Amino acid sequence: MTIDYAIKNYESELKPCPFCGSDVKLKKWDIRGYTGCFNFGIKCSKCGCVVDYVDSDTIYRSEEEAIANVVKAWNERKESK
């Protein structure tokens, strides 16, 4: 699976922005100093809200694994009441 196809495939699963309700986009972030590692974030196309899911457990050697994990984290967020 190509990375562009994986991004488009997973973007269809993303919940809308919790702040404005707009569509969000999956973005590939550069990780300086980590050759061969990948990380992705999510950005709202309207209000600019950015979720960058980075810690020592979220730098992956597989782009698809990184995408799947950031999408899971985004979609499992707690909704405000």
C-alpha positions as CSV (number, residue, x, y, z in Angstrom):
1,M,0.0,0.0,0.0
2,T,1.4,3.4,-0.9
3,I,1.6,6.1,1.7
4,D,-0.8,8.4,-0.2
5,Y,-3.3,5.6,-0.5
6,A,-3.0,4.8,3.2
7,I,-3.5,8.4,4.2
8,K,-6.6,8.8,2.1
9,N,-7.9,5.5,3.3
10,Y,-7.5,6.4,7.0
11,E,-8.7,10.0,6.6
12,S,-12.1,8.6,5.8
13,E,-12.2,7.1,9.3
14,L,-11.3,10.3,11.2
15,K,-13.9,12.0,13.4
16,P,-14.4,15.7,12.7
17,C,-12.7,18.4,14.7
18,P,-13.9,18.5,18.3
19,F,-13.8,22.3,18.4
20,C,-15.4,23.4,15.1
21,G,-16.8,20.2,13.6
22,S,-14.8,20.6,10.3
23,D,-12.9,17.9,8.4
24,V,-9.4,17.1,9.5
25,K,-6.4,16.0,7.5
26,L,-3.7,13.4,8.3
27,K,-0.2,14.9,8.1
28,K,3.2,13.3,8.0
29,W,5.6,15.0,10.4
30,D,9.4,15.0,10.0
31,I,11.2,13.6,12.9
32,R,14.7,15.1,13.1
33,G,17.4,12.7,14.2
34,Y,15.4,9.6,13.7
35,T,16.3,8.1,10.3
36,G,13.9,5.6,9.0
37,C,11.2,6.4,11.7
38,F,7.8,7.9,11.0
39,N,5.2,10.0,12.9
40,F,1.9,11.5,11.8
41,G,-0.4,14.2,13.2
42,I,-3.9,15.4,12.5
43,K,-4.8,19.0,11.6
44,C,-8.2,20.7,11.2
45,S,-8.7,22.3,7.8
46,K,-10.8,25.2,9.3
47,C,-9.6,26.2,12.8
48,G,-6.1,24.9,12.6
49,C,-6.3,22.6,15.6
50,V,-3.3,20.3,15.5
51,V,-2.8,17.0,17.3
52,D,0.8,15.8,17.2
53,Y,0.9,12.4,18.9
54,V,4.6,12.2,19.8
55,D,6.3,10.4,22.7
56,S,8.8,7.6,23.0
57,D,6.1,5.1,22.2
58,T,4.8,6.8,19.0
59,I,7.9,6.8,16.7
60,Y,7.3,3.9,14.3
61,R,9.4,2.2,11.7
62,S,6.3,1.5,9.6
63,E,4.3,4.4,8.1
64,E,1.1,2.4,8.1
65,E,1.6,1.5,11.8
66,A,2.2,5.2,12.6
67,I,-1.0,6.2,10.7
68,A,-3.2,3.6,12.3
69,N,-2.1,4.6,15.8
70,V,-2.6,8.4,15.4
71,V,-6.1,7.7,13.9
72,K,-6.9,5.4,16.8
73,A,-5.8,8.0,19.3
74,W,-7.8,10.8,17.6
75,N,-11.0,8.8,17.3
76,E,-10.8,7.5,20.9
77,R,-10.7,11.0,22.4
78,K,-13.2,11.9,25.0
79,E,-16.1,14.1,23.8
80,S,-17.0,17.2,25.8
81,K,-20.4,17.1,27.4
